[in-house]
Amino acid sequence: MAAVPPRVHFPSPYETPTIEPTYAEQVSMPDGALIATFVYGRLGSLASSSAPVLMLHGNGEEHGIFGPTIDAAVAAGNPVVAIDSRAQGKSTRGTAPLTYELMASDSLAVLDALGVPEAHVLGFSDGGIEALLLARDHAERVRSLTVLGANLTPEGVIEDEEWDVAGSIEANRTWNARWTTAPVPGINPELLTPTPTEAAVTAELLQLMLDEPHISAQSLTAISCPTTIMVGEFDCIVPSETEAICHAIDGARLVVVPEEGHTLPKQVPELVTQELLATIARASR
């Protein structure tokens, strides 16, 4: 059975943090997942608003996507807790069914492990969905909320003509099956790119985008912290879903970035940092 190596999941380059973490460990979850957790700056020792910034990345990424914003937030006096979501970056998969609610609960467990009672939350794409769930269901843990490119339903993402997500899922599953069901003498599949396991995980992550989330806009009225919602002018998020999020959250500020698309942490990190710090300042008043 022939198989073509699947497309790399979100391969475009980005700037990673230039400062070293002060903490980098894996936090264990009940289902066996190990969540890679990074702290930049010193928790409890910096002046600004006492709560750190929790940063949650998008599908198939890792915490380094926020590199310039991590650097700038710490320089401004805000410690950062950045995690690699399960099955991504340096984190492992675990055994529990993969959902956005599960990954939101992982981030709470990380905060608990670090002894952090509340945080300012910055979430991008899938991380933005998790951030909305945190602020809605655990309001006492979220001091402020900055959300970039989040959707409420699978239909809230505009299909990309250049990227067939369903086709990518099938390609990754085919690649996994090729090397797990019919081993070839002289070929160690763990040396391939991607490995069969990596292909299976990528397929599962992409399937999550097609199946979830299912968040009622009305449920977001429970969010009361200072909130900023950011999207690019040419974002892949359906505008009506962005508007529904903003209308549901009392006092939410909408920022539409001209001429930009979905990946705002890569495209305009300075603006993301500016809006994050302004939202934190609103919570400090």
Backbone as CSV, one residue per row, in Angstrom:
resi,resn,N_x,N_y,N_z,CA_x,CA_y,CA_z,C_x,C_y,C_z
1,MET,0.847,-1.198,0.000,0.000,0.000,0.000,0.880,1.244,0.000
2,ALA,0.796,2.038,-1.048,1.574,3.275,-1.123,0.876,4.383,-0.354
3,ALA,1.657,5.277,0.218,1.090,6.412,0.953,2.026,7.600,0.808
4,VAL,1.432,8.772,0.645,2.193,10.013,0.514,2.325,10.653,1.887
5,PRO,3.515,11.109,2.291,3.644,11.781,3.595,2.655,12.941,3.693
6,PRO,1.881,13.004,4.773,0.885,14.070,4.901,1.529,15.432,5.112
7,ARG,0.762,16.449,4.799,1.202,17.828,4.974,1.527,18.102,6.436
8,VAL,2.598,18.853,6.669,2.969,19.242,8.030,1.878,20.143,8.596
9,HIS,1.502,19.896,9.858,0.430,20.652,10.502,0.941,22.027,10.930
10,PHE,0.428,23.092,10.305,0.788,24.472,10.622,2.305,24.694,10.683
11,PRO,2.981,24.632,9.538,4.442,24.681,9.528,5.058,26.071,9.488
12,SER,4.255,27.126,9.319,4.841,28.457,9.107,5.668,28.892,10.314
13,PRO,6.774,29.593,10.078,7.701,29.948,11.164,7.147,31.025,12.089
14,TYR,7.730,31.104,13.263,7.358,32.138,14.236,8.523,32.367,15.177
15,GLU,8.471,33.488,15.879,9.527,33.841,16.828,9.231,33.222,18.184
16,THR,10.167,32.480,18.719,10.011,31.879,20.045,10.557,32.845,21.114
17,PRO,10.282,32.589,22.394,10.790,33.503,23.433,12.311,33.596,23.397
18,THR,12.813,34.775,23.688,14.265,34.950,23.771,14.754,34.837,25.203
19,ILE,13.841,34.932,26.172,14.226,34.772,27.571,14.093,33.308,27.979
20,GLU,14.853,32.912,28.962,14.792,31.537,29.443,13.642,31.373,30.427
21,PRO,13.011,30.196,30.453,12.002,29.957,31.487,12.655,29.825,32.856
22,THR,11.907,30.171,33.876,12.372,29.967,35.249,11.864,28.633,35.804
23,TYR,10.977,28.004,35.041,10.418,26.706,35.432,10.013,25.995,34.153
24,ALA,10.346,24.707,34.022,9.943,23.902,32.879,9.834,22.453,33.341
25,GLU,8.623,22.022,33.573,8.364,20.665,34.057,7.086,20.131,33.422
26,GLN,6.878,18.826,33.538,5.636,18.211,33.091,4.728,17.977,34.291
27,VAL,3.465,18.383,34.157,2.476,18.211,35.217,1.576,17.042,34.840
28,SER,1.437,16.086,35.747,0.688,14.866,35.472,-0.814,15.086,35.623
29,MET,-1.582,14.545,34.664,-3.038,14.579,34.704,-3.584,13.209,35.134
30,PRO,-4.840,13.131,35.600,-5.386,11.854,36.088,-5.369,10.729,35.064
31,ASP,-5.445,11.053,33.763,-5.479,10.000,32.742,-4.088,9.633,32.237
32,GLY,-3.061,10.189,32.862,-1.700,9.848,32.489,-1.018,10.847,31.575
33,ALA,-1.752,11.819,31.052,-1.116,12.840,30.210,-0.124,13.649,31.039
34,LEU,0.968,14.049,30.403,1.959,14.904,31.031,1.946,16.234,30.290
35,ILE,1.571,17.301,31.002,1.400,18.613,30.387,2.658,19.447,30.615
36,ALA,3.380,19.732,29.517,4.594,20.539,29.608,4.235,21.961,30.012
37,THR,4.825,22.418,31.083,4.475,23.700,31.702,5.726,24.559,31.833
38,PHE,5.606,25.803,31.399,6.742,26.717,31.399,6.346,28.008,32.115
39,VAL,7.212,28.480,33.003,7.008,29.763,33.667,8.124,30.688,33.222
40,TYR,7.748,31.887,32.839,8.703,32.941,32.481,8.505,34.084,33.473
41,GLY,9.599,34.621,34.006,9.476,35.550,35.123,9.304,34.777,36.410
42,ARG,9.061,35.493,37.489,8.965,34.859,38.808,7.560,34.989,39.348
43,LEU,6.898,33.854,39.560,5.545,33.885,40.116,5.572,34.487,41.503
44,GLY,4.672,35.437,41.743,4.535,36.026,43.060,5.550,37.079,43.396
45,SER,6.523,37.342,42.489,7.567,38.299,42.829,7.511,39.581,42.008
46,LEU,6.649,39.600,40.987,6.552,40.781,40.142,5.324,41.591,40.523
47,ALA,5.364,42.872,40.261,4.398,43.805,40.851,3.030,43.821,40.185
48,SER,2.963,43.666,38.879,1.733,43.989,38.162,0.602,43.032,38.477
49,SER,-0.371,43.499,39.207,-1.662,42.854,39.452,-1.583,41.473,40.086
50,SER,-0.410,41.028,40.484,-0.136,39.794,41.225,-0.463,38.510,40.471
51,ALA,-1.411,38.524,39.544,-1.764,37.310,38.814,-0.910,37.177,37.557
52,PRO,-0.423,35.961,37.251,0.346,35.773,36.022,-0.571,35.727,34.805
53,VAL,0.042,35.695,33.629,-0.695,35.522,32.381,-0.602,34.053,31.977
54,LEU,-1.741,33.418,31.802,-1.799,32.049,31.305,-1.983,32.108,29.789
55,MET,-1.066,31.506,29.024,-1.124,31.562,27.563,-1.435,30.187,26.993
56,LEU,-2.482,30.135,26.129,-2.980,28.894,25.560,-2.934,28.984,24.037
57,HIS,-2.180,28.093,23.399,-1.923,28.166,21.959,-3.000,27.472,21.130
58,GLY,-2.810,27.488,19.806,-3.775,26.909,18.883,-3.470,25.466,18.526
59,ASN,-4.346,24.897,17.695,-4.295,23.489,17.304,-2.985,23.160,16.595
60,GLY,-2.299,22.126,17.082,-1.076,21.655,16.451,0.154,22.490,16.739
61,GLU,0.054,23.419,17.671,1.167,24.329,17.967,1.823,23.974,19.300
62,GLU,2.582,24.912,19.824,3.172,24.804,21.156,3.307,26.209,21.712
63,HIS,3.651,26.326,22.980,3.562,27.628,23.650,4.465,28.693,23.038
64,GLY,5.528,28.267,22.335,6.456,29.223,21.749,5.846,30.126,20.695
65,ILE,4.636,29.812,20.224,3.928,30.674,19.266,3.784,32.094,19.808
66,PHE,3.786,32.233,21.143,3.623,33.538,21.785,4.965,34.211,22.100
67,GLY,6.054,33.768,21.466,7.388,34.222,21.837,7.546,35.701,22.135
68,PRO,7.312,36.609,21.177,7.493,38.034,21.452,6.576,38.560,22.548
69,THR,5.368,38.001,22.642,4.443,38.451,23.678,4.886,37.979,25.061
70,ILE,5.454,36.777,25.137,6.021,36.312,26.404,7.133,37.256,26.846
71,ASP,8.056,37.564,25.932,9.162,38.467,26.256,8.644,39.810,26.759
72,ALA,7.678,40.376,26.030,7.185,41.716,26.360,6.366,41.727,27.641
73,ALA,5.574,40.687,27.868,4.767,40.636,29.087,5.659,40.588,30.322
74,VAL,6.692,39.761,30.282,7.614,39.668,31.417,8.359,40.983,31.611
75,ALA,8.778,41.602,30.509,9.475,42.886,30.600,8.593,43.955,31.217
76,ALA,7.266,43.827,31.018,6.324,44.795,31.581,5.941,44.457,33.023
77,GLY,6.509,43.371,33.583,6.248,43.034,34.974,5.178,41.988,35.186
78,ASN,4.864,41.222,34.142,3.824,40.198,34.246,4.413,38.809,34.042
79,PRO,4.506,37.993,35.079,4.989,36.624,34.884,4.033,35.860,33.979
80,VAL,4.548,34.869,33.276,3.771,34.109,32.295,3.818,32.626,32.631
81,VAL,2.657,31.986,32.594,2.554,30.536,32.637,2.096,30.103,31.246
82,ALA,2.935,29.378,30.528,2.607,28.943,29.170,2.668,27.425,29.121
83,ILE,1.628,26.800,28.577,1.606,25.339,28.528,1.536,24.861,27.082
84,ASP,2.077,23.678,26.860,1.841,22.957,25.614,0.606,22.098,25.853
85,SER,-0.459,22.349,25.116,-1.679,21.560,25.301,-1.403,20.088,25.019
86,ARG,-2.198,19.224,25.638,-1.950,17.788,25.533,-1.880,17.330,24.068
87,ALA,-1.003,16.389,23.828,-0.745,15.826,22.499,-0.065,16.810,21.562
88,GLN,0.423,17.917,22.095,1.066,18.944,21.282,2.342,19.420,21.984
89,GLY,3.279,19.938,21.185,4.523,20.395,21.788,5.202,19.274,22.550
90,LYS,5.593,19.563,23.789,6.281,18.592,24.631,5.336,17.839,25.566
91,SER,4.027,18.003,25.368,3.043,17.310,26.207,2.633,15.991,25.574
92,THR,2.214,15.048,26.410,1.786,13.737,25.919,0.268,13.676,25.808
93,ARG,-0.223,12.622,25.194,-1.645,12.511,24.843,-2.538,12.116,26.010
94,GLY,-2.133,11.153,26.824,-3.038,10.618,27.834,-4.073,9.720,27.184
95,THR,-5.075,9.308,27.955,-6.067,8.352,27.444,-7.480,8.908,27.377
96,ALA,-7.761,10.033,27.984,-9.127,10.577,28.008,-9.547,11.061,26.623
97,PRO,-10.836,11.002,26.294,-11.312,11.538,25.008,-10.919,13.006,24.857
98,LEU,-10.424,13.364,23.688,-9.891,14.703,23.458,-11.029,15.699,23.229
99,THR,-11.126,16.689,24.102,-12.121,17.749,23.986,-11.503,19.062,24.428
100,TYR,-12.144,20.169,24.053,-11.669,21.465,24.518,-11.887,21.601,26.021
101,GLU,-12.967,21.020,26.528,-13.209,21.061,27.972,-12.094,20.347,28.730
102,LEU,-11.613,19.223,28.179,-10.526,18.495,28.824,-9.262,19.349,28.857
103,MET,-8.947,20.017,27.750,-7.725,20.824,27.723,-7.849,22.060,28.613
104,ALA,-9.067,22.592,28.749,-9.273,23.692,29.698,-9.036,23.207,31.121
105,SER,-9.503,22.000,31.429,-9.288,21.454,32.775,-7.810,21.168,33.023
106,ASP,-7.073,20.793,31.973,-5.621,20.615,32.113,-4.965,21.913,32.583
107,SER,-5.379,23.033,31.996,-4.755,24.307,32.363,-5.070,24.674,33.805
108,LEU,-6.272,24.359,34.265,-6.598,24.598,35.679,-5.718,23.737,36.583
109,ALA,-5.519,22.486,36.187,-4.674,21.595,36.981,-3.243,22.114,37.049
110,VAL,-2.762,22.693,35.947,-1.424,23.287,35.940,-1.358,24.447,36.918
111,LEU,-2.366,25.337,36.887,-2.388,26.455,37.830,-2.408,25.948,39.268
112,ASP,-3.195,24.903,39.520,-3.246,24.336,40.866,-1.878,23.809,41.278
113,ALA,-1.214,23.119,40.359,0.099,22.544,40.672,1.119,23.628,40.986
114,LEU,0.948,24.791,40.357,1.868,25.911,40.594,1.436,26.777,41.781
115,GLY,0.277,26.490,42.358,-0.216,27.298,43.467,-0.722,28.661,43.025
116,VAL,-1.252,28.735,41.802,-1.747,30.005,41.243,-3.270,30.033,41.350
117,PRO,-3.841,30.926,42.169,-5.299,30.943,42.344,-6.057,31.548,41.180
118,GLU,-5.459,32.518,40.477,-6.144,33.145,39.351,-5.114,33.697,38.379
119,ALA,-5.558,33.901,37.135,-4.626,34.343,36.100,-5.359,35.226,35.100
120,HIS,-4.590,36.061,34.414,-5.057,36.724,33.202,-4.864,35.703,32.089
121,VAL,-5.860,35.500,31.253,-5.786,34.427,30.259,-5.716,35.004,28.849
122,LEU,-4.733,34.539,28.087,-4.591,34.852,26.667,-4.708,33.551,25.904
123,GLY,-5.713,33.462,25.008,-5.900,32.243,24.240,-6.040,32.531,22.762
124,PHE,-5.369,31.715,21.948,-5.418,31.870,20.496,-6.049,30.649,19.847
125,SER,-7.057,30.853,18.982,-7.675,29.797,18.191,-8.234,28.716,19.128
126,ASP,-7.734,27.465,19.071,-8.209,26.448,20.020,-7.996,26.914,21.456
127,GLY,-6.873,27.587,21.700,-6.621,28.128,23.035,-7.617,29.209,23.411
128,GLY,-8.127,29.931,22.406,-9.172,30.927,22.668,-10.464,30.273,23.089
129,ILE,-10.784,29.132,22.477,-11.969,28.371,22.890,-11.812,27.920,24.338
130,GLU,-10.645,27.389,24.656,-10.391,26.946,26.035,-10.469,28.127,27.006
131,ALA,-9.986,29.291,26.585,-10.031,30.477,27.443,-11.466,30.886,27.729
132,LEU,-12.336,30.836,26.717,-13.749,31.148,26.931,-14.381,30.178,27.932
133,LEU,-14.052,28.894,27.801,-14.597,27.897,28.722,-14.114,28.147,30.152
134,LEU,-12.841,28.505,30.301,-12.310,28.794,31.633,-13.035,29.975,32.266
135,ALA,-13.180,31.064,31.503,-13.800,32.269,32.057,-15.281,32.057,32.334
136,ARG,-15.917,31.218,31.534,-17.344,30.940,31.744,-17.580,30.030,32.941
137,ASP,-16.810,28.960,33.039,-17.072,27.916,34.033,-16.278,28.066,35.322
138,HIS,-15.238,28.892,35.294,-14.388,29.078,36.476,-14.038,30.556,36.604
139,ALA,-15.063,31.375,36.718,-14.879,32.829,36.714,-13.933,33.289,37.816
140,GLU,-13.931,32.582,38.925,-13.090,32.983,40.057,-11.602,32.788,39.774
141,ARG,-11.269,32.065,38.700,-9.870,31.804,38.377,-9.337,32.728,37.282
142,VAL,-10.219,33.511,36.639,-9.810,34.319,35.490,-9.951,35.799,35.820
143,ARG,-8.830,36.505,35.888,-8.821,37.928,36.231,-9.172,38.788,35.012
144,SER,-8.674,38.414,33.838,-9.027,39.095,32.589,-8.897,38.100,31.458
145,LEU,-9.479,38.457,30.295,-9.579,37.515,29.182,-9.238,38.220,27.878
146,THR,-8.247,37.690,27.160,-7.906,38.178,25.826,-7.958,36.986,24.882
147,VAL,-8.883,37.043,23.914,-9.164,35.895,23.049,-8.900,36.275,21.600
148,LEU,-8.113,35.451,20.909,-7.768,35.701,19.510,-8.344,34.597,18.639
149,GLY,-9.222,34.947,17.715,-9.683,33.998,16.699,-10.351,32.756,17.235
150,ALA,-11.358,32.918,18.120,-12.080,31.770,18.668,-13.429,31.628,17.975
151,ASN,-13.903,30.395,17.853,-15.219,30.108,17.303,-16.065,29.371,18.330
152,LEU,-17.388,29.351,18.095,-18.324,28.707,19.014,-18.781,27.342,18.523
153,THR,-18.715,27.127,17.213,-19.176,25.881,16.599,-18.210,25.487,15.490
154,PRO,-18.242,24.227,15.058,-17.400,23.844,13.917,-17.732,24.653,12.664
155,GLU,-18.993,25.024,12.526,-19.409,25.810,11.366,-18.902,27.243,11.420
156,GLY,-18.334,27.629,12.557,-17.830,28.983,12.721,-16.474,29.221,12.097
157,VAL,-15.918,28.198,11.450,-14.633,28.333,10.757,-14.883,28.288,9.252
158,ILE,-14.421,29.302,8.555,-14.573,29.364,7.103,-13.612,28.377,6.464
159,GLU,-14.101,27.567,5.545,-13.250,26.579,4.888,-12.179,27.272,4.047
160,ASP,-10.966,26.777,4.172,-9.825,27.310,3.426,-9.716,26.552,2.102
161,GLU,-9.823,27.273,0.993,-9.755,26.631,-0.316,-8.406,25.967,-0.559
162,GLU,-7.370,26.439,0.122,-6.033,25.898,-0.084,-5.716,24.740,0.868
163,TRP,-6.598,24.490,1.830,-6.319,23.427,2.793,-7.587,22.628,3.058
164,ASP,-7.576,21.396,2.633,-8.684,20.469,2.837,-8.446,19.739,4.159
165,VAL,-9.133,20.172,5.212,-8.900,19.586,6.534,-9.284,18.111,6.548
166,ALA,-10.449,17.797,5.992,-10.873,16.398,5.953,-9.874,15.555,5.161
167,GLY,-9.354,16.116,4.068,-8.348,15.402,3.294,-7.062,15.195,4.072
168,SER,-6.679,16.193,4.873,-5.484,16.074,5.711,-5.663,14.988,6.763
169,ILE,-6.866,14.916,7.327,-7.147,13.861,8.307,-6.976,12.493,7.668
170,GLU,-7.551,12.325,6.483,-7.459,11.042,5.782,-6.015,10.702,5.424
171,ALA,-5.245,11.709,4.977,-3.846,11.467,4.622,-3.042,11.006,5.826
172,ASN,-3.286,11.616,6.994,-2.569,11.221,8.204,-2.977,9.827,8.662
173,ARG,-4.269,9.505,8.555,-4.715,8.163,8.947,-4.151,7.098,8.003
174,THR,-4.095,7.425,6.713,-3.543,6.488,5.737,-2.061,6.248,5.995
175,TRP,-1.339,7.329,6.306,0.096,7.218,6.610,0.319,6.359,7.848
176,ASN,-0.495,6.569,8.876,-0.380,5.758,10.086,-0.636,4.292,9.780
177,ALA,-1.704,4.026,9.016,-2.055,2.645,8.699,-0.973,1.977,7.848
178,ARG,-0.374,2.757,6.950,0.651,2.200,6.061,1.793,1.586,6.845
179,TRP,2.216,2.247,7.913,3.420,1.800,8.616,3.131,0.996,9.873
180,THR,1.864,0.900,10.273,1.529,0.090,11.455,0.929,-1.259,11.077
181,THR,0.335,-1.361,9.882,-0.303,-2.628,9.493,0.568,-3.471,8.578
182,ALA,1.546,-2.861,7.901,2.387,-3.624,6.972,3.842,-3.174,7.091
183,PRO,4.523,-3.585,8.159,5.928,-3.193,8.337,6.787,-3.606,7.147
184,VAL,7.784,-2.770,6.855,8.681,-3.027,5.735,10.079,-3.321,6.284
185,PRO,10.658,-4.467,5.936,12.011,-4.756,6.412,12.990,-3.666,6.001
186,GLY,13.822,-3.259,6.953,14.820,-2.249,6.674,14.338,-0.821,6.875
187,ILE,13.070,-0.652,7.245,12.541,0.695,7.490,12.020,0.775,8.927
188,ASN,12.631,1.633,9.706,12.162,1.910,11.058,11.188,3.081,10.969
189,PRO,9.882,2.867,11.141,8.906,3.947,10.960,9.077,5.095,11.940
190,GLU,9.776,4.856,13.053,9.995,5.937,14.011,11.010,6.956,13.493
191,LEU,11.647,6.664,12.378,12.580,7.609,11.763,11.921,8.405,10.637
192,LEU,10.675,8.097,10.335,9.963,8.787,9.269,9.389,10.108,9.772
193,THR,9.091,10.986,8.823,8.460,12.267,9.159,7.162,12.400,8.382
194,PRO,6.006,12.391,9.096,5.883,12.160,10.536,5.999,10.677,10.866
195,THR,6.183,10.370,12.138,6.105,8.985,12.567,4.639,8.557,12.506
196,PRO,4.355,7.255,12.496,2.962,6.820,12.509,2.175,7.380,13.689
197,THR,2.796,7.443,14.853,2.104,7.981,16.024,1.804,9.457,15.854
198,GLU,2.772,10.216,15.333,2.543,11.649,15.098,1.409,11.866,14.108
199,ALA,1.341,11.029,13.086,0.268,11.154,12.097,-1.092,10.886,12.732
200,ALA,-1.160,9.874,13.598,-2.426,9.551,14.254,-2.883,10.692,15.161
201,VAL,-1.944,11.294,15.884,-2.283,12.404,16.779,-2.729,13.623,15.975
202,THR,-2.039,13.909,14.872,-2.430,15.032,14.036,-3.848,14.841,13.500
203,ALA,-4.164,13.629,13.062,-5.515,13.347,12.572,-6.555,13.589,13.668
204,GLU,-6.221,13.193,14.891,-7.159,13.379,16.001,-7.350,14.858,16.318
205,LEU,-6.266,15.627,16.294,-6.362,17.062,16.567,-7.184,17.774,15.491
206,LEU,-6.963,17.409,14.233,-7.716,18.022,13.157,-9.188,17.629,13.225
207,GLN,-9.458,16.391,13.603,-10.848,15.945,13.733,-11.571,16.744,14.806
208,LEU,-10.845,17.120,15.856,-11.435,17.942,16.915,-11.982,19.239,16.342
209,MET,-11.264,19.829,15.380,-11.718,21.075,14.761,-13.012,20.881,13.976
210,LEU,-13.194,19.686,13.406,-14.406,19.423,12.627,-15.597,19.060,13.510
211,ASP,-15.325,18.516,14.697,-16.400,18.029,15.567,-16.818,19.020,16.645
212,GLU,-15.931,19.895,17.056,-16.181,20.796,18.172,-15.677,22.198,17.824
213,PRO,-16.010,23.204,18.657,-16.753,23.178,19.912,-18.268,23.303,19.684
214,HIS,-19.002,23.234,20.784,-20.444,23.480,20.756,-20.753,24.354,21.975
215,ILE,-20.516,25.649,21.821,-20.669,26.603,22.915,-21.842,27.525,22.614
216,SER,-22.778,27.597,23.527,-23.898,28.527,23.379,-23.412,29.945,23.675
217,ALA,-23.701,30.864,22.751,-23.321,32.261,22.988,-23.967,32.770,24.275
218,GLN,-25.213,32.346,24.532,-25.915,32.790,25.728,-25.172,32.390,26.990
219,SER,-24.487,31.239,26.960,-23.772,30.782,28.155,-22.614,31.701,28.508
220,LEU,-22.125,32.469,27.536,-20.986,33.348,27.789,-21.382,34.605,28.561
221,THR,-22.669,34.806,28.794,-23.089,35.940,29.633,-22.582,35.777,31.064
222,ALA,-22.152,34.565,31.414,-21.590,34.324,32.748,-20.220,34.958,32.917
223,ILE,-19.575,35.357,31.829,-18.241,35.954,31.892,-18.371,37.426,32.264
224,SER,-17.677,37.830,33.315,-17.814,39.210,33.798,-16.479,39.949,33.895
225,CYS,-15.365,39.264,33.630,-14.060,39.926,33.745,-13.815,40.810,32.518
226,PRO,-12.900,41.785,32.621,-12.533,42.577,31.444,-12.094,41.663,30.309
227,THR,-12.668,41.892,29.120,-12.467,40.973,27.999,-12.174,41.726,26.712
228,THR,-11.192,41.220,25.954,-10.907,41.715,24.609,-10.968,40.551,23.640
229,ILE,-11.708,40.742,22.553,-11.808,39.745,21.496,-11.111,40.310,20.261
230,MET,-10.135,39.572,19.728,-9.381,40.020,18.565,-9.558,39.042,17.405
231,VAL,-9.706,39.595,16.198,-9.698,38.797,14.978,-9.003,39.599,13.883
232,GLY,-8.520,38.916,12.867,-7.994,39.598,11.708,-9.118,39.965,10.762
233,GLU,-8.899,40.989,9.966,-9.906,41.390,8.984,-10.256,40.230,8.058
234,PHE,-9.267,39.405,7.735,-9.479,38.267,6.845,-9.344,36.953,7.608
235,ASP,-9.811,36.963,8.842,-9.748,35.769,9.689,-10.615,34.664,9.110
236,CYS,-10.293,33.410,9.479,-11.107,32.272,9.052,-12.315,32.057,9.952
237,ILE,-12.490,32.919,10.958,-13.636,32.816,11.849,-14.818,33.567,11.237
238,VAL,-15.980,32.913,11.193,-17.186,33.535,10.661,-17.510,34.779,11.498
239,PRO,-17.650,35.950,10.882,-17.861,37.182,11.653,-19.039,37.124,12.616
240,SER,-20.095,36.441,12.249,-21.270,36.389,13.128,-20.948,35.695,14.450
241,GLU,-20.004,34.745,14.452,-19.647,34.082,15.707,-18.807,35.009,16.582
242,THR,-17.905,35.768,15.965,-17.143,36.757,16.729,-18.088,37.779,17.347
243,GLU,-19.052,38.247,16.566,-20.025,39.226,17.073,-20.858,38.633,18.197
244,ALA,-21.233,37.352,18.076,-22.029,36.708,19.121,-21.254,36.628,20.428
245,ILE,-19.956,36.340,20.336,-19.120,36.287,21.540,-19.084,37.653,22.206
246,CYS,-18.836,38.691,21.413,-18.722,40.045,21.964,-20.034,40.528,22.562
247,HIS,-21.134,40.252,21.894,-22.432,40.701,22.396,-22.813,40.000,23.692
248,ALA,-22.355,38.742,23.842,-22.732,37.974,25.032,-21.978,38.420,26.279
249,ILE,-20.738,38.881,26.109,-19.897,39.228,27.260,-20.013,40.723,27.530
250,ASP,-20.545,41.054,28.677,-20.781,42.455,29.024,-19.460,43.238,29.021
251,GLY,-19.427,44.311,28.241,-18.258,45.173,28.207,-17.113,44.671,27.365
252,ALA,-17.300,43.566,26.631,-16.207,43.027,25.818,-15.809,44.019,24.728
253,ARG,-14.524,44.144,24.516,-13.992,45.047,23.497,-13.603,44.233,22.275
254,LEU,-14.059,44.647,21.086,-13.731,43.961,19.847,-12.634,44.714,19.106
255,VAL,-11.578,43.992,18.731,-10.481,44.567,17.955,-10.355,43.770,16.655
256,VAL,-10.630,44.402,15.533,-10.462,43.785,14.220,-9.189,44.360,13.608
257,VAL,-8.218,43.508,13.321,-6.913,43.955,12.847,-6.936,44.045,11.321
258,PRO,-6.796,45.242,10.751,-6.868,45.408,9.298,-5.786,44.610,8.566
259,GLU,-6.177,44.044,7.428,-5.240,43.403,6.491,-4.621,42.108,7.013
260,GLU,-5.070,41.617,8.160,-4.453,40.406,8.713,-5.431,39.233,8.697
261,GLY,-4.873,38.025,8.834,-5.666,36.811,8.845,-5.831,36.252,10.237
262,HIS,-5.688,34.923,10.344,-6.012,34.246,11.600,-4.878,34.240,12.611
263,THR,-3.630,34.103,12.138,-2.520,33.828,13.059,-1.921,35.118,13.627
264,LEU,-2.708,35.828,14.390,-2.275,37.122,14.920,-1.021,37.044,15.790
265,PRO,-0.810,36.000,16.611,0.444,35.959,17.390,1.692,35.950,16.523
266,LYS,1.592,35.400,15.308,2.720,35.407,14.376,2.780,36.707,13.588
267,GLN,1.599,37.188,13.167,1.540,38.312,12.233,1.751,39.661,12.906
268,VAL,1.118,39.861,14.053,1.175,41.162,14.729,1.393,40.973,16.232
269,PRO,2.519,40.362,16.643,2.732,40.111,18.079,2.747,41.387,18.906
270,GLU,3.223,42.496,18.335,3.258,43.746,19.097,1.856,44.221,19.435
271,LEU,0.929,44.085,18.480,-0.450,44.497,18.731,-1.129,43.560,19.715
272,VAL,-0.857,42.268,19.598,-1.402,41.312,20.565,-0.938,41.671,21.967
273,THR,0.344,41.969,22.112,0.888,42.351,23.419,0.229,43.627,23.927
274,GLN,0.076,44.602,23.052,-0.552,45.876,23.441,-1.957,45.655,23.974
275,GLU,-2.749,44.855,23.275,-4.129,44.611,23.716,-4.169,43.765,24.980
276,LEU,-3.262,42.798,25.093,-3.183,41.996,26.320,-2.905,42.873,27.526
277,LEU,-1.884,43.728,27.435,-1.514,44.571,28.572,-2.609,45.581,28.892
278,ALA,-3.312,46.075,27.871,-4.413,47.015,28.117,-5.556,46.302,28.834
279,THR,-5.815,45.064,28.490,-6.879,44.293,29.160,-6.505,43.992,30.605
280,ILE,-5.238,43.650,30.827,-4.762,43.442,32.198,-4.908,44.734,33.007
281,ALA,-4.587,45.848,32.395,-4.692,47.142,33.105,-6.149,47.444,33.479
282,ARG,-7.082,47.072,32.606,-8.505,47.279,32.927,-8.896,46.472,34.158
283,ALA,-8.328,45.273,34.274,-8.659,44.446,35.439,-8.017,44.965,36.715
284,SER,-6.967,45.757,36.571,-6.256,46.250,37.744,-6.854,47.521,38.327
285,ARG,-7.765,48.142,37.585,-8.343,49.381,38.073,-9.393,49.119,39.128
